[in-house]
Amino acid sequence: MAQDRVDSRVSGHHLTLTAWDRGWATEDDSGVWLIAHLGWFPPARIDVVETDERIVISLYVRWPTSKPGERIAVRALGRTASFKVPLARPVAGRALVDGATGAPPRDWEQPDDVRSSPSVIPVGAEFEYDEVASRPWLPGPEPGSALSQ
């Protein structure tokens, strides 16, 4: 299993291992489509370990790091992300395993709209979701609004 928490390159933050929900081979078998129901914080790293029998995918999100005894308030927001994880070799029938749970994804029918905004996510290095995705993680306030001040 993957580490539960790793240091972030962003000061004052750490990466936390998070479960993903669904996964299946891409049409050309060169990667895996993932769907993850995440909260306020976007995905920031994906690690992949491939063997002949299985593919373990570990998803991390970036959290602010608190001091001992300090509490951090987080907005209650849910966001579903779908993205393509490239692999070193074809899926070829190997089992998919979530690195956070050690279990395979739940059976689920592939949705038609998952390819509507495909994002190919880099593997093995921390990234900024807004830089690699086809749309921002969270929409920002309208320019000139009180929230943008």
Buried (B, 14 or more C-beta within 10 A) or exposed (E): EBEEEBEBEBEEBBBBBBBBBBBBBBEEEBBBBBBBEBBBBBBBBBBBEBEEEEBBBBBBBBBEBEEEEEEEEEEEEEEEBBBBBBBEEEBEEBEBBBBBEEEEBEEEEEEEEBEEEEBEBEBEEBBEBEEEBEEEBEEEEEEEEEEEE
